């Protein structure tokens, strides 16, 4: 049953997709209010000895989640820059980038009011970081506002990828960078490619990181299962396991067998 529901979320109409994903993330935020969850991505593990970021002791437990953000931003020069994250969730990625990359201002926008409230509560000690509620397809910011925009494992929820990319281009300054990471089922790759080509943004870098994500899922499987077993209500456990991509879930298996691919791209606004 959950397999069909997952595919339904990925392939439904724009209006239905937005509504269902919003309900799901509000539910996640509601049941995580008492947990110190600050990341919701699948993670990134290095392969073949590639360099990994040096982290403070308090960040080590979130290493694989942080490494997905590190992969997303390490080609960008963010020090003293204005940075926007679209789909900021619980704010763990924003905390990492704002602290380690020393951006002048880092704003995270998310469509879940509960997630925004939680993120502001968890990270209110970081002066250059804040979170606001907003729609990725109708951003609450002026034109030419940000030096960089990042979007991590969020755009698969959006109803209209073309509208989202138009908004990214609108709020970016000329010469600004947009760094995107997310997964897609293979049948949606042609639409994704066309959406990027329509955006008017110049592609400057792209990678496929599915194997890195699978390795991260393997590394953090036991920790995820402990959290799910200890804290998630029984009636939601099956859905949480699928969403979290634990081993042998349909989501995990789709990465392994190649039905779903995980991509990273960097663009520049002309």
C-alpha positions as a Markdown table, in Angstrom:
| # | Residue | x | y | z |
|---|---|---|---|---|
| 1 | Unk | 0.0 | 0.0 | 0.0 |
| 2 | Unk | 2.7 | 2.5 | 1.0 |
| 3 | Unk | 4.5 | 1.8 | -2.3 |
| 4 | Unk | 1.5 | 2.9 | -4.3 |
| 5 | Unk | 1.1 | 6.0 | -2.1 |
| 6 | Unk | 4.7 | 7.0 | -2.6 |
| 7 | Unk | 4.4 | 6.7 | -6.3 |
| 8 | Unk | 1.2 | 8.6 | -6.2 |
| 9 | Unk | 2.9 | 11.5 | -4.4 |
| 10 | Unk | 5.7 | 11.6 | -7.0 |
| 11 | Unk | 3.4 | 11.4 | -10.0 |
| 12 | Unk | 0.2 | 13.2 | -9.0 |
| 13 | Unk | -1.1 | 16.5 | -10.4 |
| 14 | Unk | 0.5 | 19.7 | -9.2 |
| 15 | Unk | -2.4 | 20.7 | -7.0 |
| 16 | Unk | -2.7 | 17.3 | -5.4 |
| 17 | Unk | 1.1 | 16.9 | -5.0 |
| 18 | Unk | 1.4 | 20.2 | -3.2 |
| 19 | Unk | -1.5 | 19.4 | -0.8 |
| 20 | Unk | -0.4 | 15.9 | 0.0 |
| 21 | Unk | 3.3 | 16.7 | 0.6 |
| 22 | Unk | 2.3 | 19.7 | 2.7 |
| 23 | Unk | 0.1 | 17.4 | 4.9 |
| 24 | Unk | 3.0 | 14.8 | 5.1 |
| 25 | Unk | 5.6 | 17.4 | 6.2 |
| 26 | Unk | 3.2 | 19.0 | 8.7 |
| 27 | Unk | 2.7 | 15.5 | 10.1 |
| 28 | Unk | 6.4 | 14.9 | 10.4 |
| 29 | Unk | 6.9 | 18.2 | 12.1 |
| 30 | Unk | 4.1 | 17.5 | 14.6 |
| 31 | Unk | 5.4 | 14.1 | 15.7 |
| 32 | Unk | 9.0 | 15.4 | 15.9 |
| 33 | Unk | 8.4 | 18.4 | 18.1 |
| 34 | Unk | 10.0 | 16.7 | 21.1 |
| 35 | Unk | 12.9 | 15.2 | 19.2 |
| 36 | Unk | 16.2 | 16.8 | 18.3 |
| 37 | Unk | 15.8 | 16.1 | 14.6 |
| 38 | Unk | 17.3 | 18.8 | 12.6 |
| 39 | Unk | 17.8 | 17.0 | 9.3 |
| 40 | Unk | 15.4 | 15.1 | 7.0 |
| 41 | Unk | 17.6 | 14.3 | 4.0 |
| 42 | Unk | 19.0 | 10.9 | 3.0 |
| 43 | Unk | 22.6 | 11.8 | 3.5 |
| 44 | Unk | 25.8 | 11.7 | 1.5 |
| 45 | Unk | 28.9 | 9.4 | 2.1 |
| 46 | Unk | 32.2 | 9.9 | 0.5 |
| 47 | Unk | 33.5 | 7.2 | -2.0 |
| 48 | Unk | 37.1 | 6.4 | -2.9 |
| 49 | Unk | 38.6 | 8.5 | -0.2 |
| 50 | Unk | 37.3 | 11.9 | -1.3 |
| 51 | Unk | 37.7 | 14.7 | 1.2 |
| 52 | Unk | 35.1 | 15.2 | 3.9 |
| 53 | Unk | 34.4 | 18.3 | 6.0 |
| 54 | Unk | 36.0 | 18.7 | 9.4 |
| 55 | Unk | 33.2 | 19.1 | 11.9 |
| 56 | Unk | 32.8 | 20.2 | 15.5 |
| 57 | Unk | 32.2 | 17.5 | 18.0 |
| 58 | Unk | 28.5 | 18.4 | 18.4 |
| 59 | Unk | 27.9 | 18.1 | 14.7 |
| 60 | Unk | 29.5 | 14.6 | 14.2 |
| 61 | Unk | 26.3 | 12.7 | 15.0 |
| 62 | Unk | 24.7 | 14.4 | 11.9 |
| 63 | Unk | 27.8 | 13.9 | 9.7 |
| 64 | Unk | 26.1 | 12.1 | 6.8 |
| 65 | Unk | 23.2 | 14.6 | 6.6 |
| 66 | Unk | 25.7 | 17.5 | 6.8 |
| 67 | Unk | 27.8 | 16.0 | 4.1 |
| 68 | Unk | 24.9 | 16.3 | 1.6 |
| 69 | Unk | 24.8 | 20.0 | 2.4 |
| 70 | Unk | 28.6 | 20.2 | 2.1 |
| 71 | Unk | 28.3 | 18.6 | -1.3 |
| 72 | Unk | 25.7 | 21.1 | -2.3 |
| 73 | Unk | 27.6 | 24.2 | -1.3 |
| 74 | Unk | 31.3 | 23.4 | -1.5 |
| 75 | Unk | 31.6 | 24.9 | -5.0 |
| 76 | Unk | 30.0 | 28.2 | -3.9 |
| 77 | Unk | 31.7 | 31.1 | -2.2 |
| 78 | Unk | 29.2 | 32.0 | 0.5 |
| 79 | Unk | 31.2 | 34.0 | 3.0 |
| 80 | Unk | 29.6 | 37.4 | 3.6 |
| 81 | Unk | 26.9 | 36.5 | 1.0 |
| 82 | Unk | 23.1 | 36.5 | 1.2 |
| 83 | Unk | 21.9 | 33.0 | 0.9 |
| 84 | Unk | 18.4 | 31.5 | 0.5 |
| 85 | Unk | 17.5 | 27.9 | 1.1 |
| 86 | Unk | 14.2 | 26.8 | -0.4 |
| 87 | Unk | 12.7 | 23.9 | 1.5 |
| 88 | Unk | 14.7 | 24.4 | 4.7 |
| 89 | Unk | 12.8 | 21.8 | 6.9 |
| 90 | Unk | 14.0 | 21.7 | 10.4 |
| 91 | Unk | 17.0 | 23.9 | 9.7 |
| 92 | Unk | 20.0 | 21.6 | 10.3 |
| 93 | Unk | 21.4 | 22.4 | 6.9 |
| 94 | Unk | 21.0 | 26.1 | 7.4 |
| 95 | Unk | 22.7 | 25.9 | 10.8 |
| 96 | Unk | 25.7 | 24.1 | 9.1 |
| 97 | Unk | 26.0 | 26.6 | 6.2 |
| 98 | Unk | 25.5 | 29.7 | 8.3 |
| 99 | Unk | 28.1 | 28.7 | 10.8 |
| 100 | Unk | 30.8 | 26.9 | 8.7 |
| 101 | Unk | 30.5 | 29.1 | 5.6 |
| 102 | Unk | 30.0 | 32.4 | 7.4 |
| 103 | Unk | 27.3 | 33.8 | 5.2 |
| 104 | Unk | 26.2 | 37.3 | 5.9 |
| 105 | Unk | 22.6 | 36.3 | 6.0 |
| 106 | Unk | 21.0 | 32.8 | 5.6 |
| 107 | Unk | 17.2 | 32.6 | 5.2 |
| 108 | Unk | 15.4 | 29.3 | 5.0 |
| 109 | Unk | 11.9 | 29.2 | 3.6 |
| 110 | Unk | 9.6 | 26.3 | 4.0 |
| 111 | Unk | 5.9 | 25.7 | 3.3 |
| 112 | Unk | 5.3 | 23.9 | 6.7 |
| 113 | Unk | 4.5 | 26.5 | 9.4 |
| 114 | Unk | 5.2 | 23.9 | 12.0 |
| 115 | Unk | 8.7 | 23.1 | 10.6 |
| 116 | Unk | 9.5 | 26.9 | 10.4 |
| 117 | Unk | 8.5 | 27.3 | 14.1 |
| 118 | Unk | 10.5 | 24.3 | 15.1 |
| 119 | Unk | 13.6 | 25.5 | 13.1 |
| 120 | Unk | 13.5 | 28.9 | 14.6 |
| 121 | Unk | 13.3 | 27.4 | 18.1 |
| 122 | Unk | 16.1 | 25.0 | 17.5 |
| 123 | Unk | 18.5 | 27.5 | 15.9 |
| 124 | Unk | 17.7 | 30.8 | 17.5 |
| 125 | Unk | 21.2 | 31.1 | 18.9 |
| 126 | Unk | 22.7 | 31.6 | 15.4 |
| 127 | Unk | 22.5 | 35.4 | 14.6 |
| 128 | Unk | 22.8 | 35.2 | 10.8 |
| 129 | Unk | 20.1 | 32.5 | 10.4 |
| 130 | Unk | 16.4 | 32.8 | 10.3 |
| 131 | Unk | 13.4 | 30.8 | 8.9 |
| 132 | Unk | 10.2 | 32.0 | 7.3 |
| 133 | Unk | 7.1 | 30.4 | 5.8 |
| 134 | Unk | 6.6 | 30.6 | 2.1 |
| 135 | Unk | 5.8 | 28.9 | -1.2 |
| 136 | Unk | 8.7 | 27.7 | -3.4 |
| 137 | Unk | 6.5 | 28.6 | -6.5 |
| 138 | Unk | 5.7 | 32.1 | -5.2 |
| 139 | Unk | 8.6 | 33.3 | -3.0 |
| 140 | Unk | 8.1 | 36.2 | -0.6 |
| 141 | Unk | 11.2 | 38.1 | -1.6 |
| 142 | Unk | 12.1 | 40.9 | -4.0 |
| 143 | Unk | 13.8 | 40.5 | -7.3 |
| 144 | Unk | 17.6 | 40.2 | -7.4 |
| 145 | Unk | 17.9 | 39.7 | -3.6 |
| 146 | Unk | 20.3 | 36.7 | -3.1 |
| 147 | Unk | 23.8 | 35.9 | -4.0 |
| 148 | Unk | 23.1 | 32.1 | -3.8 |
| 149 | Unk | 20.0 | 29.9 | -3.6 |
| 150 | Unk | 20.2 | 26.3 | -2.5 |
| 151 | Unk | 17.6 | 23.5 | -2.7 |
| 152 | Unk | 18.3 | 20.2 | -1.0 |
| 153 | Unk | 16.1 | 17.1 | -1.4 |
| 154 | Unk | 12.9 | 19.2 | -1.6 |
| 155 | Unk | 11.8 | 19.9 | -5.2 |
| 156 | Unk | 10.3 | 16.5 | -5.7 |
| 157 | Unk | 7.4 | 17.8 | -3.5 |
| 158 | Unk | 6.7 | 20.8 | -5.8 |
| 159 | Unk | 3.7 | 20.9 | -8.0 |
| 160 | Unk | 5.3 | 23.0 | -10.8 |
| 161 | Unk | 9.0 | 22.7 | -11.3 |
| 162 | Unk | 9.1 | 25.3 | -14.0 |
| 163 | Unk | 7.4 | 27.9 | -11.8 |
| 164 | Unk | 9.8 | 27.1 | -9.0 |
| 165 | Unk | 12.8 | 27.6 | -11.2 |
| 166 | Unk | 11.4 | 30.9 | -12.5 |
| 167 | Unk | 11.2 | 32.1 | -8.9 |
| 168 | Unk | 14.8 | 31.0 | -8.2 |
| 169 | Unk | 16.0 | 33.0 | -11.2 |
| 170 | Unk | 13.9 | 36.0 | -10.2 |
| 171 | Unk | 15.3 | 36.3 | -6.6 |
| 172 | Unk | 18.9 | 35.6 | -7.7 |
| 173 | Unk | 21.2 | 38.5 | -8.4 |
| 174 | Unk | 22.9 | 38.5 | -11.8 |
| 175 | Unk | 25.9 | 36.1 | -11.6 |
| 176 | Unk | 24.4 | 34.4 | -8.6 |
| 177 | Unk | 24.5 | 30.6 | -8.1 |
| 178 | Unk | 21.8 | 28.1 | -7.7 |
| 179 | Unk | 22.8 | 24.7 | -6.3 |
| 180 | Unk | 20.2 | 21.9 | -6.4 |
| 181 | Unk | 20.3 | 18.3 | -5.1 |
| 182 | Unk | 17.4 | 15.9 | -5.3 |
| 183 | Unk | 16.2 | 12.5 | -6.5 |
| 184 | Unk | 13.8 | 11.6 | -9.4 |
| 185 | Unk | 12.3 | 8.4 | -10.7 |
| 186 | Unk | 13.6 | 7.6 | -14.2 |
| 187 | Unk | 10.3 | 8.3 | -15.9 |
| 188 | Unk | 10.4 | 11.9 | -14.6 |
| 189 | Unk | 14.0 | 12.7 | -15.8 |
| 190 | Unk | 12.9 | 14.1 | -19.2 |
| 191 | Unk | 10.5 | 16.5 | -17.6 |
| 192 | Unk | 13.2 | 17.6 | -15.2 |
| 193 | Unk | 15.7 | 18.2 | -18.0 |
| 194 | Unk | 13.2 | 20.2 | -19.9 |
| 195 | Unk | 12.3 | 22.3 | -16.8 |
| 196 | Unk | 15.9 | 23.2 | -16.3 |
| 197 | Unk | 16.4 | 24.1 | -20.0 |
| 198 | Unk | 13.4 | 26.4 | -19.8 |
| 199 | Unk | 14.7 | 28.2 | -16.7 |
| 200 | Unk | 17.2 | 30.5 | -18.4 |
| 201 | Unk | 19.8 | 29.5 | -15.9 |
| 202 | Unk | 23.2 | 28.3 | -17.1 |
| 203 | Unk | 24.3 | 24.9 | -16.1 |
| 204 | Unk | 27.9 | 24.9 | -14.7 |
| 205 | Unk | 28.2 | 21.6 | -13.0 |
| 206 | Unk | 26.3 | 18.3 | -12.6 |
| 207 | Unk | 26.9 | 14.9 | -10.9 |
| 208 | Unk | 25.0 | 11.7 | -10.2 |
| 209 | Unk | 25.5 | 10.8 | -6.5 |
| 210 | Unk | 23.1 | 7.8 | -6.1 |
| 211 | Unk | 25.9 | 5.6 | -4.9 |
| 212 | Unk | 27.0 | 8.2 | -2.3 |
| 213 | Unk | 23.4 | 8.4 | -1.0 |
| 214 | Unk | 23.0 | 4.6 | -0.8 |
| 215 | Unk | 26.2 | 4.3 | 1.2 |
| 216 | Unk | 24.9 | 7.0 | 3.6 |
| 217 | Unk | 21.6 | 5.2 | 4.0 |
| 218 | Unk | 23.5 | 2.0 | 4.9 |
| 219 | Unk | 25.6 | 3.9 | 7.4 |
| 220 | Unk | 22.7 | 5.5 | 9.2 |
| 221 | Unk | 20.2 | 2.7 | 9.0 |
| 222 | Unk | 20.5 | 1.5 | 12.6 |
| 223 | Unk | 20.2 | 5.0 | 14.0 |
| 224 | Unk | 17.1 | 5.7 | 12.0 |
| 225 | Unk | 15.5 | 2.4 | 13.1 |
| 226 | Unk | 16.2 | 3.1 | 16.7 |
| 227 | Unk | 14.5 | 6.6 | 16.5 |
| 228 | Unk | 11.5 | 5.2 | 14.6 |
| 229 | Unk | 11.1 | 2.3 | 17.1 |
| 230 | Unk | 11.4 | 4.6 | 20.1 |
| 231 | Unk | 9.4 | 7.7 | 19.1 |
| 232 | Unk | 7.2 | 7.2 | 16.1 |
| 233 | Unk | 3.5 | 6.2 | 16.8 |
| 234 | Unk | 2.7 | 2.6 | 15.7 |
| 235 | Unk | 0.2 | 3.7 | 13.0 |
| 236 | Unk | 2.9 | 5.8 | 11.3 |
| 237 | Unk | 5.9 | 3.5 | 11.5 |
| 238 | Unk | 5.5 | 1.9 | 8.1 |
| 239 | Unk | 5.2 | 5.3 | 6.4 |
| 240 | Unk | 8.2 | 6.7 | 8.3 |
| 241 | Unk | 10.3 | 3.7 | 7.4 |
| 242 | Unk | 9.5 | 4.3 | 3.7 |
| 243 | Unk | 10.1 | 8.0 | 3.9 |
| 244 | Unk | 13.4 | 7.6 | 5.8 |
| 245 | Unk | 14.7 | 5.2 | 3.1 |
| 246 | Unk | 15.7 | 2.5 | 5.5 |
| 247 | Unk | 17.3 | -0.7 | 4.1 |
| 248 | Unk | 14.9 | -2.9 | 2.1 |
| 249 | Unk | 12.2 | -0.1 | 1.9 |
| 250 | Unk | 10.8 | 0.5 | -1.5 |
| 251 | Unk | 12.6 | 3.9 | -1.6 |
| 252 | Unk | 15.9 | 2.3 | -0.7 |
| 253 | Unk | 15.5 | -0.5 | -3.2 |
| 254 | Unk | 14.6 | 2.0 | -6.0 |
| 255 | Unk | 18.0 | 3.7 | -5.5 |
| 256 | Unk | 19.8 | 0.3 | -5.5 |
| 257 | Unk | 18.1 | -1.1 | -8.7 |
| 258 | Unk | 18.4 | 2.2 | -10.5 |
| 259 | Unk | 14.7 | 3.1 | -10.8 |
| 260 | Unk | 15.4 | 6.3 | -8.9 |
| 261 | Unk | 18.5 | 8.4 | -9.3 |
| 262 | Unk | 20.0 | 11.2 | -7.1 |
| 263 | Unk | 21.4 | 14.2 | -8.9 |
| 264 | Unk | 23.4 | 17.3 | -8.0 |
| 265 | Unk | 23.5 | 20.4 | -10.3 |
| 266 | Unk | 24.9 | 24.0 | -10.1 |
| 267 | Unk | 23.5 | 26.8 | -12.2 |
| 268 | Unk | 24.4 | 30.5 | -12.7 |
| 269 | Unk | 22.0 | 33.4 | -13.5 |
| 270 | Unk | 23.4 | 35.3 | -16.5 |
